[in-house]
Amino acid sequence: MGQNQSQSTSVKSKSRDSAPPPTANGNGSRKIISRTPSAASINDRPLNLMPIDKLSKILSSKSQAQEGVNGITLKVFTQNLFPRYPLFAEKLFAYFLRLAKSKNAYLSNSGFKQQAERFLAVLEDDKVHHILVQMFAGSDENVTRDDMYSLFMSTYHVSMDHYSEGPQMCVAINKTLTAVIESCFLKKTSLSCQYVVHWIEENCPRLLLTLHRYAVHSLATSYRTLETHETDLAAGLELATPVLEQPPLFKDGEYHPHLLQMSMSWLLAGALPPLYSRPQRANSPSNSGVGLSSQAFLMKLLCAVPSHWISLYDSEENGIGSNRFLHHVLAYKGATLCLLKVDGGSIFCIGSPNEWKESHLYWGGEDAILFQILPTFRMLERGSKSLYLNLSIRGYPQGLRVGKDPREPIISINSGFDKLEYRKIPYSLDRVEVWGCGDQASRDAQLDVKKWEVKEAERQRNVKLSAADWLDHPDRYLLELAGRPQYNNQNPPL
């Protein structure tokens, strides 16, 4: 009995010794459920990323050596991180200065590390849009036309400089960006950041992510190139801009450019659903190593080899008409883009996520979409069952229609493919292009179907008729009506 009492007393003493100290309010009770940190506290908490720590030390030492500043200057920041994009470097550096509330023209090591880590921690698309728009906005938090032009032009340069087929430039870029700005500003000189962000998310939600992806890549990997004194800061970086099939532009001594220009494809890639520019398997040098280093893993995460867009039909080369449209477009099972140019220069784009088909019913998946590209760029319609194509079924409307409301379609093309109505305003249809956005297997399957159709037509054409079949064959009566003499029933023509 006494032994049990002594054991219980010792257990109690041990429990008292191991008990937590009393809290500030004098209560010794301990909370069992710990508080889960909120998203705001996580974002405010420094990440202590090793790449940013190394990068800050390198930039600080260069600033000290070149300008005698104990911190990071704009010149060093631009030359070592974004040498080809000084405007973007200036905007990003000024954004870091504002958030760090620095009273100097340079960033301290701790201020740079904190802001760079917060920038890398941003993952939500809406936050990315807010950050980039605020970076290029004026001091009064309003966005002018020039601010938006600079933002989109910076994104365009980054995308085209890292194009899969090598750096590219498009002569129509100014016209393309003017259409975007005119659609957003509606003859106004400035807009609030919130309105511009909302317009971007409605019309081209994935366009600016390219610029953010490149900035993240530079901040996270540049310390490696700076340590090894390499000059190419973005080796192996490939951004998801579709690769356009480019046949010879000069034909018969004349210049025949595509209706879909390079800048238009870049803009549409950021506006269309991912289905139309779904990345293929990457074959970049950064992913070819035996082991997957941290840099290679980041490259694999951020970079994507874009899909190829193949020209299926061009009315300039194949002739305009409903039969020509059907011949070149049917049997392609991937997503397609149909560009329509009318008199006056307006261009519309129909995105079909499904194979084109003739039907008296409306069809199309959730990613079916309609854009106006020129003279203003805007999304007009999106959603399922918004596409209609009927050229042979009697008793139903003939032609091509786009719009969820069958009674008032947004786009309506007649069966002859020479007239187009946009919101009941008639136009003359000047040119039609269809681009395939699927993989190479979709194109190969369509070509196989075309080859089978040609062989079947040849086989039907060379069928030998017996004498009994020739007596009742309709071609025999047509020849007689044309004045041809009757053939010997024993020797019908072959």
C-alpha positions in Angstrom: 0.0 0.0 0.0 2.8 2.4 0.9 4.7 1.3 -2.1 1.9 2.1 -4.4 1.4 5.5 -2.8 5.1 6.3 -3.2 4.9 5.3 -6.9 1.9 7.5 -7.5 3.6 10.4 -5.8 6.7 10.0 -7.9 4.6 9.9 -11.1 2.8 13.1 -10.0 6.0 14.8 -9.3 7.4 13.9 -12.8 4.2 15.1 -14.4 4.6 18.4 -12.5 8.2 18.7 -13.7 7.3 18.0 -17.3 4.3 20.3 -17.3 4.5 23.5 -19.4 5.2 26.8 -17.6 2.2 29.0 -16.8 1.2 31.4 -19.5 1.3 35.2 -19.3 -2.2 35.4 -17.9 -1.3 33.1 -15.0 -3.2 30.1 -16.2 -1.2 27.0 -16.5 -3.6 25.3 -19.0 -2.1 24.4 -22.4 -3.9 24.7 -25.7 -4.2 21.4 -27.4 -5.2 22.6 -30.9 -2.7 24.9 -32.4 -3.8 27.8 -34.6 -3.3 27.2 -38.4 -1.5 30.2 -39.9 -3.6 32.2 -42.4 -2.6 32.8 -46.0 -1.7 36.4 -45.3 0.7 35.4 -42.5 2.3 32.8 -44.8 2.8 35.4 -47.5 4.2 37.9 -45.0 6.6 35.3 -43.6 10.1 35.3 -45.2 10.9 32.2 -47.2 14.7 32.3 -46.7 15.2 30.9 -50.2 18.8 29.9 -50.9 18.8 31.3 -54.5 17.7 34.7 -53.4 20.2 34.8 -50.6 23.0 34.0 -53.0 21.7 36.5 -55.6 21.5 39.3 -53.1 25.1 38.8 -52.0 26.3 38.8 -55.6 24.4 41.9 -56.5 25.4 43.7 -53.4 29.1 43.0 -54.0 28.8 44.2 -57.6 27.0 47.4 -56.4 29.8 48.0 -53.9 32.5 47.5 -56.5 30.9 49.5 -59.3 29.1 52.3 -57.5 30.3 52.2 -53.9 26.9 51.6 -52.5 26.1 49.2 -49.6 23.0 47.7 -51.2 21.7 46.9 -54.7 21.4 49.6 -57.3 19.1 49.8 -60.3 22.1 49.7 -62.7 23.4 46.5 -61.2 19.9 45.0 -61.0 19.3 45.7 -64.7 22.6 44.6 -66.0 22.7 41.3 -64.2 19.0 40.2 -64.2 17.3 41.8 -67.2 19.9 43.2 -69.5 17.7 43.0 -72.6 14.6 44.4 -70.9 15.6 47.7 -69.1 12.1 49.0 -69.0 10.8 46.0 -67.2 13.8 46.0 -64.9 13.1 49.6 -64.0 9.4 48.9 -63.2 10.2 45.9 -61.1 13.0 47.6 -59.2 10.7 50.6 -58.5 8.0 48.2 -57.3 10.4 46.6 -54.9 11.4 50.1 -53.6 7.8 51.1 -53.0 7.0 47.9 -51.1 10.2 48.1 -49.0 9.5 51.8 -48.2 13.1 52.6 -48.9 14.1 56.3 -48.6 17.1 55.7 -50.8 17.4 55.1 -54.5 18.8 51.6 -53.9 17.6 48.5 -52.1 19.2 47.1 -49.0 20.1 43.4 -48.9 17.3 42.6 -46.5 14.8 44.6 -48.4 15.7 43.0 -51.7 15.5 39.5 -50.2 12.2 40.1 -48.6 10.5 41.6 -51.7 12.0 39.0 -54.1 10.9 36.1 -51.9 7.4 37.6 -51.8 7.4 38.0 -55.5 8.3 34.3 -55.9 5.6 33.2 -53.5 2.8 34.7 -55.7 1.0 31.8 -57.4 -2.5 33.0 -58.1 -3.2 34.4 -61.5 -5.3 37.3 -60.3 -2.5 38.4 -57.9 0.0 38.2 -60.8 -2.2 40.5 -62.9 -2.6 43.0 -60.0 1.2 43.1 -59.5 2.2 43.6 -63.1 -0.5 46.2 -63.7 0.5 48.1 -60.6 4.2 47.9 -61.6 3.5 49.8 -64.9 0.8 52.1 -63.5 1.6 55.7 -62.8 2.2 57.3 -59.4 -1.6 58.0 -59.0 -2.4 54.3 -59.3 -4.1 54.9 -62.7 -3.1 53.1 -65.9 -2.6 55.2 -69.0 -2.6 54.0 -72.6 1.2 54.2 -72.7 1.5 52.2 -69.5 -0.6 49.4 -70.9 1.2 49.5 -74.2 4.6 49.2 -72.4 3.3 46.3 -70.3 2.0 44.3 -73.3 5.1 45.1 -75.4 7.4 43.9 -72.6 5.4 40.6 -72.5 5.6 40.3 -76.3 9.4 40.9 -76.4 10.0 38.3 -73.8 7.8 35.7 -75.6 9.3 36.3 -79.0 12.9 36.4 -77.8 12.3 32.9 -76.4 10.3 31.5 -79.3 10.9 27.8 -80.0 12.0 28.5 -83.5 14.3 31.3 -82.5 13.7 35.1 -81.9 10.9 36.5 -83.9 9.4 39.8 -84.8 6.1 40.7 -86.4 5.4 43.7 -88.5 1.8 43.8 -87.3 2.5 44.1 -83.6 1.6 47.7 -83.4 -1.8 47.1 -85.0 -2.4 44.2 -82.7 -1.6 46.1 -79.5 -3.6 49.1 -80.7 -6.6 46.9 -81.1 -6.1 45.7 -77.5 -5.7 49.2 -76.0 -8.7 50.6 -78.0 -10.9 47.8 -76.7 -9.9 48.3 -73.1 -9.9 52.1 -72.9 -12.9 53.0 -75.1 -11.5 56.4 -76.0 -10.5 57.2 -72.4 -7.0 58.4 -71.5 -6.6 56.5 -68.1 -8.3 53.8 -66.1 -8.0 52.4 -62.6 -5.8 49.4 -62.0 -8.8 47.3 -60.9 -10.7 47.9 -64.2 -7.6 47.0 -66.3 -7.1 43.8 -64.3 -10.7 42.9 -64.8 -10.5 43.5 -68.5 -7.4 41.4 -68.8 -9.0 38.5 -66.9 -12.1 38.6 -69.1 -10.3 38.8 -72.5 -6.7 37.5 -72.3 -6.3 35.8 -68.8 -3.1 33.9 -69.6 -1.2 36.5 -71.6 0.7 38.3 -68.8 1.7 35.1 -67.1 4.6 34.8 -69.5 6.2 37.9 -68.2 5.8 36.8 -64.6 7.2 33.3 -65.5 10.3 34.9 -67.0 10.8 37.2 -64.0 10.5 34.3 -61.6 13.0 32.3 -63.7 15.5 35.1 -63.7 15.3 35.8 -59.9 15.5 32.1 -59.1 18.3 30.9 -61.4 20.5 34.0 -62.3 22.8 33.4 -59.3 24.1 30.3 -61.1 25.0 32.2 -64.3 26.5 35.0 -62.3 28.7 32.6 -60.4 30.0 31.0 -63.5 30.2 34.3 -65.5 27.9 33.1 -68.3 26.3 35.6 -70.6 23.0 33.8 -71.5 20.8 34.3 -68.5 17.9 32.3 -69.9 19.5 29.3 -71.5 16.9 26.7 -72.3 14.0 28.9 -71.4 11.1 28.3 -73.8 7.8 30.1 -73.3 4.4 28.8 -74.5 3.8 30.8 -77.7 2.3 28.6 -80.5 4.6 27.8 -83.4 3.0 28.7 -86.7 3.5 26.7 -89.8 5.3 29.0 -92.2 5.3 28.1 -95.9 7.1 30.3 -98.4 5.7 33.9 -98.1 6.5 34.7 -101.7 4.6 32.9 -104.4 4.6 33.8 -108.1 6.6 36.9 -107.3 4.0 38.2 -104.9 3.9 38.5 -101.1 1.2 36.3 -99.6 1.3 36.5 -95.7 -1.0 34.5 -93.6 -4.1 36.2 -92.2 -3.0 34.9 -88.8 0.1 37.0 -88.1 2.7 36.1 -85.4 1.5 38.8 -83.0 -2.1 37.6 -83.4 -1.1 34.0 -82.5 0.8 35.3 -79.4 -2.3 37.3 -78.4 -4.7 34.4 -79.0 -2.5 32.0 -77.1 -2.9 34.2 -74.0 -6.7 34.6 -74.6 -7.8 31.1 -75.6 -8.3 28.2 -73.2 -5.3 26.0 -72.7 -6.8 23.4 -74.9 -5.7 25.3 -78.0 -2.0 25.8 -77.0 -1.5 22.7 -74.8 2.2 22.2 -74.4 3.9 19.1 -75.8 6.8 17.1 -74.3 9.8 19.4 -73.7 13.0 18.5 -75.4 15.0 21.5 -74.2 18.7 21.0 -73.1 17.8 21.8 -69.5 15.8 18.6 -69.3 18.3 16.2 -71.0 20.6 15.6 -68.0 20.9 12.4 -66.1 20.1 13.9 -62.8 17.4 16.6 -62.2 19.0 19.5 -60.4 17.1 22.3 -58.7 17.6 24.5 -61.8 16.4 21.8 -64.2 13.4 21.1 -62.0 12.5 24.8 -62.0 12.9 25.0 -65.7 10.7 21.9 -66.2 8.1 23.6 -63.9 8.1 27.0 -65.5 8.9 26.3 -69.2 6.8 24.6 -71.8 7.4 23.8 -75.4 4.3 25.1 -77.3 2.2 23.2 -79.7 2.3 23.8 -83.4 -0.6 25.4 -85.3 -0.9 23.9 -88.8 -2.7 25.6 -91.7 -5.6 23.4 -92.8 -7.4 25.8 -95.2 -6.6 29.2 -96.7 -9.1 30.6 -99.2 -6.3 32.5 -100.9 -4.8 29.3 -102.0 -7.6 26.7 -101.9 -10.5 28.9 -103.1 -13.4 30.2 -101.1 -16.6 28.3 -100.8 -18.5 26.0 -98.5 -17.4 22.9 -100.4 -13.7 23.9 -100.2 -14.1 24.6 -96.5 -15.6 21.2 -95.8 -13.0 19.4 -97.9 -10.0 20.8 -96.0 -11.5 21.0 -92.5 -13.6 17.9 -92.0 -12.0 14.8 -90.4 -9.6 16.9 -88.4 -10.3 15.7 -84.8 -8.3 18.3 -82.9 -9.2 21.9 -81.9 -9.2 24.5 -84.7 -9.2 28.2 -85.1 -11.3 29.7 -88.0 -10.3 33.3 -89.0 -12.8 35.4 -91.0 -11.9 38.6 -92.7 -14.6 40.9 -94.0 -14.6 44.0 -96.1 -13.4 47.0 -94.0 -10.6 45.0 -92.4 -12.5 43.5 -89.4 -11.2 40.0 -88.4 -13.1 37.4 -86.3 -11.8 34.2 -84.8 -13.9 31.1 -84.1 -12.4 28.6 -81.7 -13.8 25.1 -82.0 -12.6 22.5 -79.4 -14.2 19.7 -81.3 -14.1 18.2 -84.8 -16.2 20.2 -87.3 -19.4 18.4 -88.4 -22.6 19.1 -90.3 -25.7 19.1 -88.1 -29.0 20.8 -87.7 -28.3 21.1 -84.0 -25.9 23.5 -82.2 -22.7 21.8 -80.9 -19.4 22.6 -79.3 -17.8 22.1 -75.9 -17.3 24.5 -73.0 -14.1 25.8 -74.7 -15.9 26.9 -77.9 -15.1 30.6 -78.1 -15.5 33.6 -80.4 -13.2 36.7 -80.6 -13.0 39.9 -82.6 -9.3 40.5 -83.3 -9.5 43.7 -85.4 -10.1 46.6 -85.2 -10.7 46.0 -81.5 -9.8 42.8 -79.6 -12.4 41.4 -77.3 -14.1 38.1 -76.4 -17.6 38.0 -77.8 -19.0 34.6 -76.8 -17.9 31.4 -75.0 -19.6 28.3 -73.9 -21.0 25.0 -75.1 -23.5 24.5 -78.0 -22.6 27.8 -79.7 -21.5 26.4 -83.1 -23.7 25.5 -86.0 -22.8 24.2 -89.5 -25.4 22.9 -92.0 -24.9 22.9 -95.7 -26.9 19.8 -96.8 -29.8 19.2 -94.4 -33.0 20.6 -95.9 -35.6 22.4 -93.7 -33.0 24.0 -91.5 -31.0 27.2 -91.8 -28.1 26.9 -94.2 -24.5 28.1 -93.5 -22.3 28.6 -90.5 -23.5 30.3 -87.3 -21.8 31.2 -83.9 -23.7 32.2 -80.8 -25.7 30.6 -78.0 -29.0 32.2 -79.1 -30.2 30.4 -82.3 -32.6 33.3 -83.0 -29.9 36.0 -82.9 -26.5 34.5 -83.7 -23.5 36.8 -83.3 -21.9 35.5 -86.5 -23.8 34.2 -89.5 -22.4 33.1 -92.8 -24.5 32.0 -95.8 -24.2 28.7 -97.6 -22.1 30.2 -100.4 -19.5 31.5 -97.9 -19.4 34.9 -99.5 -21.6 36.9 -97.1 -21.2 37.4 -93.3 -23.5 39.1 -90.8 -22.1 40.4 -87.5 -24.9 41.2 -85.1 -27.2 41.5 -88.2 -24.8 43.9 -89.9 -24.0 42.5 -93.4 -20.5 42.3 -94.7 -18.7 40.7 -97.7 -16.6 37.7 -96.6 -13.1 38.3 -98.2 -10.9 35.5 -96.7 -11.1 32.4 -94.5 -8.3 30.6 -92.8 -8.5 27.5 -90.6 -5.7 26.4 -88.3 -5.3 23.1 -86.6 -4.3 23.3 -82.9 -4.1 19.6 -82.2 -1.1 17.3 -82.2 0.5 15.8 -85.2 -1.5 12.6 -84.8 -4.7 14.6 -85.6 -3.2 15.9 -88.8 -1.9 12.5 -89.9 -5.3 10.9 -89.2 -7.0 13.6 -91.4 -4.5 13.0 -94.2 -5.1 9.3 -94.0 -8.9 9.9 -94.4 -8.2 12.1 -97.4 -6.0 9.5 -99.1 -8.7 6.9 -98.5 -11.3 9.1 -100.1 -9.2 9.7 -103.2 -8.5 6.0 -103.6 -12.2 5.2 -103.1 -13.2 7.7 -105.8 -10.6 6.2 -108.2 -12.0 2.8 -107.5 -15.6 3.8 -108.1 -14.5 5.6 -111.3 -12.8 2.5 -112.8 -15.7 0.0 -112.1 -16.4 -2.1 -115.1 -20.1 -2.5 -116.0 -21.7 -5.6 -117.5 -23.9 -5.4 -120.5 -27.0 -5.9 -118.3 -25.9 -3.1 -116.0 -25.2 -0.7 -118.9 -28.8 -1.1 -120.3 -30.2 0.6 -117.2 -27.3 2.8 -116.4 -28.3 6.6 -116.3 -25.1 7.5 -118.2 -26.4 5.6 -121.2 -29.6 7.8 -121.4 -27.5 10.9 -120.9 -25.3 10.0 -123.9 -28.4 9.3 -126.0 -29.9 12.7 -125.1 -26.7 14.3 -126.1 -27.0 12.8 -129.6 -24.4 10.0 -129.2 -25.3 6.8 -131.1 -26.3 3.8 -129.2 -23.5 1.4 -128.3 -23.6 -2.3 -129.0 -25.1 -3.9 -125.9 -22.4 -6.6 -126.1 -19.5 -4.1 -125.9 -20.4 -1.3 -123.4 -17.9 1.5 -123.1 -15.3 1.1 -120.3 
